[in-house]
């Protein structure tokens, strides 16, 4: 059985730095909330990642239910201030219904009324009004970045019998739990430190989220995926910040960058143009470009399209052509466990990725894969579109290598099952003067598995670029 691996051109990283959930609140970009939901039919997870808080709260969400679904929600400031609906985590229409309900946060109107004793609310728009009555105040336990945390909460009962726990904070009245016909409990919160939230720059018709650190030659860093984010490079690449101006970029529609409307598709040429627009917006004459995995696809296309603006190219565990997919399928089917091979349609994208991502390390490491997925802001919409476009499915840079004159370093893990050393050798043999470095005893992520040696190599290579 062939595995669908185009979703997995990515890396793994560790646990996010703890933020201050009590004062900063869940309405903070980069916050990731994981709820456990139980109904008579299924038990599953609902995961929401906050993307922006400009004029309201925008978040991207997915479920791990047998009817896996995902989407993007924007809760406008007016809704958060005045809505009288509460408690749901998605439009019921996503699961075949027709109702709409406010998501995740109570409105300030409902919270203020509840805090004084009771308030009239609706479970869904158009539904019957219910009275929410305050019963008591008590701490509610969650895990914040793997540490147990007691969150002050209001506990209320709806006139229909449901119990509600809501964070006791007028600036962030987050729904913590529901108990009724359906059970919902917030289990895990991941937040990012201030230095992991950068700024948004208009580039290529979209707002790109970037984090800039260090001084020297600008080094743009492109993440894998598609559908992942640049945050997985940290802390592994941070030593490079002592020598270069490292710009961590969330590619269009991914990470904390702006999401596109459904009518605007994601494409690889668009990603290349966005990198060029970002270079211009930041005022850099020439840049170095480091692309990992899928990010290496975009980096190679940029080198072909804008060689005059490129001082150097670093390609890490990436591919020369779409042949990588057949090679990866063969490798994974050779070494995968029965559970990793049995990626049925009943599994969510998140669960499929978790199972196979363990094989991206040498040796395979499920704990590392889970830690990465727990932290990651995934972008299902960008992923689905990008893996389906012709330029991804038929990607082939081999005819263009002979005309590329950019100083190039090609890096690969000796035991990379995904974009193999054979792919790296093809790149290095094709680009005139390219240098190939194979890291022994590493998989798809040498900067994670051998960070000191990796950073020394990149620093010395870029230090020699003129």
Beta strands, then each sheet from edge to edge (+ up, - down):
strand 1: 32-38
strand 2: 43-52
strand 3: 56-63
strand 4: 70-76
strand 5: 118-122
strand 6: 129-144
strand 7: 147-158
strand 8: 163-167
strand 9: 175-179
strand 10: 183-190
strand 11: 199-203
strand 12: 206-213
strand 13: 217-222
strand 14: 244-249
strand 15: 287-292
strand 16: 310-316
strand 17: 408-413
strand 18: 435-439
sheet 1: 4+ 3- 2+ 1- 10+ 6+ 5-
sheet 2: 4+ 3- 2+ 1- 10+ 9- 8+ 7-
sheet 3: 11+ 12- 14+ 13+ 15+ 16+ 17+ 18+
end
